[in-house]
Amino acid sequence: MVFGSVKAQTRVLRCYSYAEKHKDYYGTWTEWSEMRATNFEIVMNFDAEHFTFFSEKTHYYRVLENEGHTVDKDGDDVYCFYCEDGDGVRCRISIYKLNSQNGRNQVYISFSDLSLVYNVETIK
């Protein structure tokens, strides 16, 4: 299990692709974009309650609330965190272990007008 318990530990992930969707002029969500290749690390420090995405521009997210673990209708493990980025914008970061897809892992960041999904693998 990649995430197992998310207490008292740090995880380092490698992001190898991502997609995005956003709200259009009328407030309707677009479809997900095509997956795009990328290569950067995500450090999830559960002790210090912050996540850092080392993409082209480094993005820092402070955990405001650990919303806990659930299992979705497909049997996938989901860990949700209500966060704030470096500019004070609130978002939700969700970590998925897709048991329904051979344990593949994804990280979602959801803002009010933008959602990003990252395909990731654990480095350590």
VENPEKA-V263850 format. One record per helix or strand of 2 or more residues. SS is the DSSP state (helix for helix, strand for strand). FROM is the first residue (numbers start at 1). LEN is the number of residues. If there is no record, write none. Layout:
ss/from/len
SS/FROM/LEN
SS/FROM/LEN
This chain:
ss/from/len
strand/10/14
strand/36/10
strand/50/5
strand/58/14
strand/77/9
strand/90/9
helix/99/3
strand/104/7
strand/114/9
